[in-house]
Amino acid sequence: MRPGPTPTSRPPPRTARLVISCALALALAGPAAAAPGAPLPVALYPLATDGLTRDEVSDVEAVLVSGLHQAARGGTLSVREPAVLRPSCGRNPTDECLAALAGRGVVLVARARRQGVNVAVAVALVNGGRKRTRWGSFLTTLSVQDARPCAQALWLLEFELSSPGMVPPPLPPAPAPVAAA
């Protein structure tokens, strides 16, 4: 039988250098890198609206929160509690103020306006490092309140935030119409 390592035995020098290098890299990278793979906490900043009633604003916020929960199933995001933040940055929040609210997570900022029977919603994510994604958008019908278009827009923003410099893959083209014979 081989004797196991003794309490006074040292790891090989190569392993020690690797451990020290990894610890140093994590310390220099900051707190966000300390937990790779951990979901980012996300919350919604109160909606900026144009021409919507209070009830409609409440309905759009409900669609956004449902969309956040659907997008969180991917494992990159986790919805914070409360899901809707207080409007502490004012009606037109700056990225600096939103970044302070985001901390180690992200804040979803959204704008909504009526477009016929639908509501057009534009969304963007801001992280604690003041990085803002491009604006994504979707249409919702308040009588149906389907959160899937919101979740799809959030997945694209999530991809942009987690893959700097990369462009999400394009959506496949619509199928060509079938000619009548």
N, C-alpha and C positions, 0 to 999 in steps of 0.2 A: 504494500500500500504506500502511495506517495503522500508525504506530509503536505498539508495545505499551507497557505500563506500564514505567516506569523503576524501578530499585531504590529511588530516593528518593521516588517518588510515594506519596501517602497515600490510604488508602481514603476514600470520601466520609464526611462526619461522621455521617450517619444509620447507616451500616453499622458504624462504630466504636462508636457508642452501643449498637447492638444486640448486638454481640459482647461488650462490657463488661457489659451488663445480663445476658446469658445466663451469663457466667462468674461474676458475682456471685451470681446465683440458684442456680447449682450449688454454689458454695462455701457459701452459707447453708443450703441444703437438706440437706447432709451427704453422707457417702460413699455411701449407698444410692442416692441420686439421680444419682450420677456416671455410672452405666452403665445408662441406661434400656433396658429390653428384655433385659437380661442375666438369665439364670435364677438364682433364689435357691437357694443350697446348702441341702439339707435332710438331716437325719439323725434317726434314731429313738432316743429315750431308752428305756432298758430298760423292758420291759413291767411294769405293776402287775397282778397276777393274784389271783384268788380261786378256790381249789379246783382248780388245774391242776397236772399233773405237770411235771417239768422238760422232758420230751420234748414235751409239749403246748405249753408256753411257747415252746420252740424252733420248733415248727411255726407257731404264731401269729406269731412274729417273722418267720419266712420269708415268710408271707403278706403281712405289712406291708411288708417290704422289696420284695417283688415288686410290690405295689400302688404303692409309691413310684416304682419304675422305670416302671410303666405310666403313672402320672400325670405323670412327668417328660417323657414324649413330647410333651406339650402345649407345652413350651418355657418355662414359667414356673418350674419347679423343676428342679434337678439334684441327683442323689443324691451326698452326700459320701462319702468313704472315710475311715475305715470307716463303713459305713451305720448300725451300732448303736454308740452312744456308751457310754462307761463310766458306771456309776451314781454319778457324783461329787456329785449333788445329793440323795442319799438315796432312801428308799422313797417319800416324799411330797414331790416337788420343788416349790419355789415358782416363781412366774413370774420372779422376779428371777434366780434361779439358772439357769433354763432360758434366759432372755434372754442371760445371759453366755455360755452354751454356744452359742447361736445366732449370736452375732456379727452379721455382715451377712446371715445367712441365716435359716432357721427350724428349729425342733426339733419333731418329731412326738412327742407324748406320747399314750400309749394305756393303756387298762385293759381287762382281759378276764375273763370269768367263764363258767362252764359254764351252758348253758341246754338241758337235755335232751341230745340227741345233738350239738347245735351249740355253738359258742362265740360269745357276744355280745361284740363289741369296740366300745369307744367311743374315738374319736380326736379330737384337737384340735391345732392348730398354734400355736406361740408364736414371735414374731419377736424380733429384738434390741432392739426398742423396748418390750418387755414387753406387746405386744398379743397377746391370746389370742383365738382364734376360738371360736365356740360348739362344743359337743361334737357330733360326727357319729357315727353308729353303723352297724354292719352285722353280719350273721350269717355265720359261716363253718363249714363242716364240715371237720374236720381230715383226714378220709379222702380228700377231693377237693382241698382247698387251692386253690380258685379265687380269684385275686387281683382279679377284676373288681369285686366289691362294695366292696372296699377302695379301689380306684382311683376309683370313683364317689364315695365319701365324701370322698376327698382332693380331687377336683376341686371339690366344693362348698365345702370349707374354703379351698382356693386362691382361689376366686372371692371369698369373703368377705374374705380377707386383702388381695387386690389391688384390691377395690372397696369401700372403707370406706363404710358407711352404706347400701349397696345390698343388697337381698335377692335371692338367686338366683331365677331363674324357677321357678314351680311345675312339678312333674312333671305330664304330661298325665293325665287321669283314665283309669282302667281301662275298657276297652270293656264296654258293657252285654251281659249274657248274651243269647244268641239264644233266643227262645221256640220251643218245638217246635210244629210245625203239625199 
